[in-house]
Structures are given as C-alpha cells and as structure tokens.
C-alpha cells in the first residue's frame, strides 16, 4: 500500500462520484456487477480515498476549478450517491489526502457514515496508519446470534 500511495501523482480532474457509484454497485446485487447474494446481516463497507476536490463529472466541470456552479452540481450528485449507499446499509469511510493545501472536502466529509469515519490527512505517511485504523475498526465488529 505504501509504495502504491507514494507512486500516486495528481493528473487532471477529480471525479469522486464515479468511484462512489461503482463502489456501491459492486456491493449491490444488481447490474452491472451482480456479485451475488450475501448472507443476511453481512456488513458492507466502502473506503473512498481522494487527493483532490471534485472538479469534473460526466456532465459538468472543467477538471481544475472549484467553487463554481458546476462544482456545486457535481457535489450534489456526490451527496445523492453517498446518501443512497448509506440508505442501502453500506458503511462509508472517506479519506481526503490534502497534500496541496486545498482546504476541507465537504463532499467527502458528508459522505462518511459519521464524523468518526472521515479522515482529513496532510501527509502520505498518514494513509497507511489510517487504513490500519479503519481495518481495526472493521475487524472489531462482532457477530452475535
């Protein structure tokens, strides 16, 4: 994980919405992925990591500007996808790797299932620790009958 994170380089636009939508679809027993039914009471998780603010999606944005009416529309779509995934019972952890002093990511903060599941990081070293913390939190879940 560390080497993959260190190899990441910013390149072009950020579209968190498409990542969230596909992540949710892979956990839902519907097309296009149709992974099959899971046992009842199975916990489902999404961990979304982004190093940028939403700047583009399929319809709006120029790929570099934020704070425009286009980014407002993009962020609204993000809010809708996250709300739908949470309503479907998915627990969402979101990580904003803010190494370019971009400020806070309200869409990622709002996307997290609760405030304890949002992480605003300022160094790549913190990503590994954060994934360990999330992994520990998930494995602490106990199943009882």
QUICORUR-V947898 format. One record per helix or strand of 3 or more residues. SS is the DSSP state (H for helix, E for strand). FROM is the first residue (numbers start at 1). TO is the last residue. If there is no record, write none. Layout:
ss | from | to
SS | FROM | TO
SS | FROM | TO
This chain:
ss | from | to
H | 2 | 7
H | 16 | 27
E | 44 | 50
H | 69 | 87
E | 90 | 97
H | 106 | 111
H | 115 | 117
E | 118 | 121
H | 125 | 139
